[in-house]
Amino acid sequence: MAFEYAIVLTGGIATGKSTVAKLFAAEGFEIIDADRVAHRVLDEQHERIAALFGSGFVREGKVDRKALGALVFADEEKRRELEALLHPLIYREIEKEAQRLDALGRPYLVDIPLFFETGGRYPIRRSLVVYTTQAQQLDRLIRREGYSAEQARQRIDAQLPIDEKRDRATYLIDNTGDLAHLKVECERVIGEIDSE
């Protein structure tokens, strides 16, 4: 059965999930990165993306993710169209990888940024939520991605509030401090997982 040993890694955009994934990987955890799977599937579907949204969103067989993101984060109907196309395909790829990892018989992480927003599409019982302040999220998005404050806020507002995700979490990681603090938080949660 897929996802038997899975723990979802989630949180808000720019809360530090990728850094947490790297720290867990350094401790021997396998990671399934839903964004990486999604990027691959998106490019594989470039012809359908061009048909749905226009050929200007595809260059040399690759989807211009930044341009498509600007469109779908500003238009909820277009975002739903994109999700209806991609989510079933992404799910199948992640499920295949989960079956392989479940055969190893030990916990692993599935990094799914929109786990709670997708309404339980993935039958994973445990979740690890990484959180930070909204001011930190905005700052990171503006500095890292070059978004305007409005673009950054649109992406944050498109997700469930972080407090709601925290309330649903099995494990919590506070990423409001520095890297040393984050490492301590990860070690604490790994200890909790190992003791189960």
Secondary structure by P-SEA (a helix, b strand, c coil): cccccbbbbbccccccaaaaaaaaaaaccccccaaaaaaaaaaaaaaaaaaacccccccccccaaaaaaaaaaacaaaaaaaaaacaaaaaaaaaaaaaaaaaacbbbbbbccccccccccccccbbbbbbbcaaaaaaaaaaaccccaaaaaaaaaacccaaaaaaaccccccccccaaaaaaaaaaaaaaaaac
